[in-house]
Amino acid sequence: MDITFILTNALVVACIYGLVAVAISITWSSLGLINLAYGFVFSFAGYGAWLVSGLTGGNPLMVAAAGILVGALGGIIICLVVFIPLHDKPNFTIRGMTGTLAISLVGSQVLLWQFGPRAKPLPELFGFWKVSLGDIVLTSDKIGIVACSILMLAVVLVWMKSSRRGLEIRAMMMNPHAASIVGIGIRSTGLYVMAITGAMAGLASILLSQTYYIAPFSGLTPLIKGVSIALCGGLGSVQGAVIAAVILGFVEALTSRFLGGQYVLITQFLVIITILIIRPRGISGLLDKAREQ
């Protein structure tokens, strides 16, 4: 068994889908919104990067920046169309989930009309070099994906701990009602939350494009896996999402290696069901004893 191959693939998968899962967790814990439109944001950011790639001759920095910025724009659009009009309405959780699902379906169809069904490639962002560590050979795309994912997550967490807006978001994650009482604006904070999480989904799209192509419905699988990871980790827990991403990344790598890619979703959902049976609140219940009240 090539343990190195499995470990590296598991880490790459965990980094890409973990970004989406963390975005879903932050959105839920701060805004109470289960955002099912990240699939659309994923594809929307990919096409934005593809357009910029054609204009700039495939400049890696410009392509990556375009994906992140267009992803943030997609998040802001969702906030303006769904969150702000609905956040103070009865049954907001159901209304918001339905609204974001509608945006995902309509938006993906618009992308299909605009760009057609043919998949679009993005340029190689990290070159074609390799690093050899004894018997371990790491390719540039795997190193780049892991480094960019960790850097993005670190920047978001540092910003949330050090900036005023970040502290407001953390306050809403801890207690949204108390945060609103002390004067934290729900609408303005929601714009920041959706922009940041949209940017994370946009980066995930760019990183996944190093292996797959951009297509109108290419965000569907990342959305399913992101929601699955967030639920498995404990919806609303960033730590739980990271741990769940690593676990499910290993499951996907092992399944692809020994059974084939067509069985990945089956084995992942079996693992998720098993974890939720044992820990109904998700993996984060192991880390946050306050959830056991």
C-alpha positions in Angstrom: 0.0 0.0 0.0 1.4 3.4 -1.1 0.8 5.3 2.2 2.4 8.4 0.8 0.0 8.6 -2.1 -2.9 8.1 0.2 -1.7 10.7 2.8 -1.0 13.4 0.2 -4.3 12.9 -1.7 -6.2 12.9 1.6 -4.6 16.1 2.7 -5.3 17.8 -0.7 -9.0 16.7 -0.6 -9.4 17.8 3.0 -7.9 21.3 2.2 -10.2 21.9 -0.8 -13.5 20.7 0.7 -12.6 21.9 4.1 -12.6 25.5 2.9 -16.2 25.1 1.8 -17.1 23.3 5.1 -15.6 26.0 7.2 -17.5 28.7 5.2 -20.7 26.8 5.8 -20.0 26.5 9.5 -19.1 30.2 9.9 -22.3 31.3 8.0 -24.5 29.1 10.1 -23.0 30.0 13.5 -23.0 33.7 12.8 -26.1 34.3 10.7 -28.2 31.2 11.3 -28.2 30.6 7.5 -27.6 27.2 5.9 -26.2 28.5 2.6 -27.0 26.0 -0.1 -25.8 28.5 -2.8 -22.1 27.8 -2.3 -22.4 25.5 -5.3 -23.3 28.4 -7.5 -20.6 30.6 -5.9 -18.1 27.8 -6.6 -19.0 27.8 -10.3 -19.5 31.5 -10.5 -16.0 32.1 -9.2 -14.5 29.5 -11.5 -16.0 31.2 -14.6 -14.8 34.6 -13.3 -11.3 33.3 -13.1 -11.6 31.7 -16.5 -12.6 35.0 -18.1 -9.7 36.8 -16.4 -7.4 34.0 -17.5 -8.3 34.8 -21.1 -7.7 38.5 -20.6 -4.4 38.2 -18.8 -2.8 35.3 -20.7 -3.2 32.9 -17.8 -1.3 35.0 -15.1 -1.5 32.8 -12.0 -1.8 35.6 -9.5 -4.5 37.4 -11.5 -6.5 34.2 -12.0 -6.3 33.3 -8.3 -7.2 36.8 -7.2 -10.1 36.9 -9.7 -11.5 33.6 -8.3 -11.4 34.9 -4.7 -12.9 38.3 -5.6 -15.7 36.9 -7.7 -16.4 34.4 -5.0 -16.7 37.3 -2.5 -19.0 39.1 -5.0 -21.2 36.0 -5.2 -21.4 35.9 -1.4 -22.5 39.5 -1.3 -25.2 38.9 -3.9 -26.6 36.1 -1.9 -26.6 38.3 1.2 -28.5 41.1 -0.6 -31.0 38.8 -2.2 -31.6 36.3 0.6 -30.2 37.1 4.0 -31.0 40.8 4.4 -34.7 40.5 3.1 -35.4 37.4 5.1 -33.3 37.4 8.3 -36.0 39.0 10.5 -38.9 36.9 9.1 -40.5 33.9 10.8 -39.0 30.5 10.0 -35.8 32.2 8.7 -33.8 29.0 8.7 -36.2 27.2 6.3 -36.8 30.4 4.2 -33.1 31.1 4.0 -32.2 27.5 3.0 -34.9 27.5 0.4 -33.9 30.9 -1.0 -30.2 29.9 -1.3 -31.1 26.6 -2.9 -33.2 28.6 -5.5 -30.3 30.9 -6.2 -28.0 27.9 -6.7 -30.4 26.3 -9.2 -31.2 29.5 -11.1 -27.7 30.7 -11.0 -26.3 27.4 -12.4 -28.9 27.5 -15.2 -27.8 31.1 -16.0 -24.2 30.0 -16.2 -25.3 27.1 -18.5 -27.0 29.6 -20.8 -24.2 32.0 -20.8 -21.2 29.7 -21.2 -22.7 26.5 -22.5 -22.3 22.9 -21.2 -18.7 22.5 -22.3 -16.2 22.5 -19.4 -13.6 25.3 -19.2 -10.0 24.7 -18.2 -7.9 27.0 -16.0 -4.1 27.3 -16.4 -1.7 25.5 -14.1 -1.2 28.0 -11.2 1.7 26.3 -9.5 3.9 25.2 -12.4 5.2 21.7 -12.9 8.1 21.3 -10.4 8.5 18.6 -7.8 10.1 18.2 -4.4 11.7 14.9 -3.4 12.0 14.1 0.3 13.6 10.7 0.4 11.1 8.3 -1.2 8.4 10.9 -1.0 7.7 13.0 -4.2 5.4 16.0 -3.8 4.2 17.7 -6.9 3.7 21.5 -7.3 -0.1 21.4 -7.5 -0.4 19.4 -4.2 2.0 21.7 -2.4 0.3 24.8 -3.7 -3.2 23.6 -2.9 -2.3 22.8 0.7 -0.3 26.0 1.2 -3.0 28.2 -0.2 -5.8 26.5 1.8 -3.9 26.8 5.0 -2.9 30.4 4.3 -6.5 31.4 3.5 -7.9 29.8 6.6 -5.1 31.4 8.7 -5.7 34.8 7.3 -9.5 34.6 8.0 -9.0 33.4 11.5 -6.4 36.0 12.3 -8.6 38.7 10.9 -11.6 37.5 12.9 -9.4 37.6 16.1 -7.7 41.0 15.5 -10.1 43.3 13.6 -13.2 45.0 14.8 -15.4 43.5 12.2 -13.9 40.1 12.9 -14.7 40.4 16.6 -18.2 41.4 15.7 -18.5 38.2 13.7 -17.1 36.1 16.5 -19.6 37.7 18.9 -22.5 36.8 16.6 -21.1 33.2 16.4 -21.1 33.0 20.2 -24.6 34.6 20.8 -26.3 36.4 17.9 -29.1 37.7 20.1 -26.7 39.3 22.6 -24.6 40.7 19.8 -27.6 42.5 18.3 -28.6 43.9 21.7 -25.2 45.5 22.2 -25.5 47.3 18.8 -23.7 45.0 16.3 -25.4 45.5 13.0 -26.8 42.2 11.7 -27.1 43.4 8.1 -23.6 45.0 7.8 -22.0 42.0 9.6 -23.8 39.7 7.3 -22.3 41.4 4.3 -18.8 40.8 5.7 -19.6 37.2 6.6 -20.9 36.4 3.1 -18.1 38.1 1.4 -15.4 36.3 3.4 -17.1 32.9 3.1 -17.7 33.5 -0.6 -14.0 34.2 -1.1 -13.2 30.9 0.6 -15.5 29.1 -1.8 -13.9 31.0 -4.7 -10.4 29.9 -3.7 -11.7 26.3 -3.3 -13.0 26.5 -6.9 -9.6 27.7 -8.2 -7.7 25.0 -6.3 -10.1 22.2 -7.5 -9.7 23.4 -11.1 -6.1 22.2 -11.0 -7.6 18.7 -11.1 -11.0 19.2 -12.7 -12.6 21.6 -15.1 -15.0 24.5 -14.6 -18.6 23.7 -15.6 -22.1 25.2 -14.8 -22.9 22.5 -12.2 -19.3 21.8 -11.1 -20.1 23.3 -7.7 -22.7 20.6 -6.8 -20.3 18.0 -5.6 -18.2 20.4 -3.5 -21.5 21.7 -2.0 -22.6 18.2 -1.0 -19.2 17.4 0.4 -18.9 20.7 2.2 -22.3 20.4 3.9 -21.5 16.7 4.8 -18.2 17.8 6.4 -19.9 20.6 8.3 -22.6 18.3 9.6 -20.1 15.6 10.5 -17.9 18.1 12.3 -20.8 19.8 14.1 -22.6 22.5 12.3 -21.2 25.8 13.4 -17.8 24.5 14.6 -14.7 25.5 12.7 -12.6 23.0 14.6 -15.0 20.2 14.0 -15.1 21.1 10.2 -11.3 20.9 10.0 -11.2 17.5 11.8 -14.1 16.1 9.7 -12.4 17.3 6.5 -9.3 15.4 7.4 -11.2 12.2 8.2 -13.4 12.3 5.1 -10.3 13.2 3.0 -8.7 10.0 4.2 -11.9 8.1 3.4 -12.0 9.5 -0.1 -8.4 8.7 -0.7 -8.6 5.2 0.6 -11.8 4.5 -1.4 -10.4 5.9 -4.6 -7.2 3.8 -4.1 -8.8 0.5 -3.3 -12.4 0.5 -4.6 -12.6 3.2 -7.2 -13.9 6.8 -7.4 -17.5 5.7 -8.0 -17.8 4.5 -4.5 -16.5 7.6 -2.8 -19.8 9.2 -1.9 -21.2 5.9 -0.6 -18.3 5.3 1.8 -18.2 9.0 2.9 -21.9 8.9 3.8 -21.5 5.6 5.6 -18.8 7.2 7.7 -20.9 10.3 8.3 -23.9 8.3 9.4 -21.8 6.3 11.7 -20.3 9.4 13.3 -23.7 11.1 13.7 -25.1 7.9 15.3 -22.3 7.9 17.8 -22.1 11.7 18.2 -25.4 13.3 17.2 -24.0 16.8 17.5 -20.9 15.9 15.4 -17.3 15.6 16.1 -17.2 19.0 17.7 -19.0 17.5 20.7 -15.7 16.0 21.6 -14.1 19.4 21.7 -16.8 21.6 23.1 -18.3 20.2 26.4 -20.7 23.1 26.5 -22.7 21.4 23.8 -23.4 18.5 26.2 -25.6 20.6 28.5 
